[in-house]
Amino acid sequence: MDSKGQISIELIIVMAAVVAVVLLLVTQLQSSSASGVQKLDQKTQDVFAKIDQIE
């Protein structure tokens, strides 16, 4: 019986570690996407400014 309890505890620890890594990756991806959105917005504004200069 002790071996089943030990396996369950180890499984819970491994699952908690996996969840922590996934949360870390999701947070990092959200940060990267926010940075990308800002850069895209700036480039879009630059393009529209150059188009306005052509007219």
N, C-alpha and C positions, 0 to 999 in steps of 0.2 A: 504493500500500500504506500509506503514511503516513496517508492520510485515514481508512482503516478503523480504524487504531490510535487515532487521535485521537478518532474518534466513540465507540469503546469506552471510552476513559478518561473522556470527558465523560459518557457514560451511567452509568458506575459512580459518578461524583461526584454526579450528579443522584439516582440511586437511594439513595446513602448519605444525602443530605440528606432525601429523602422518608422513609426509615426513621427518621432522627433526629426528624423532626417527629411521626411516628406514635407513637414511644415517648414523646415529651414529652406528647402528648395523652392517651395511655393512663395515664401516671403521674398527670396532673392529674385525670382522671376517677376514678381509684382513690382519690385524696385526697378528692375531693368526695363520693364515695359513702361513704367512712368517716365523714366529718363528718355526712352525712345520717343514717347509721345511729345515730350517737350522739344526735342531736337527736330522732329517732324513739323511741329507747329512753327518753329523758328524758320525752318527752310521754306515752308509754305508762305510765310509772311515776306520772306526775302524775294521769292519768285513773284508774288503779287506786286511788290514794290518795284521790281524791275519792269514788269509789264506796264505798270502805271507810267514809268519813265519813258517808255517807247511811244506812248500816245502823245 
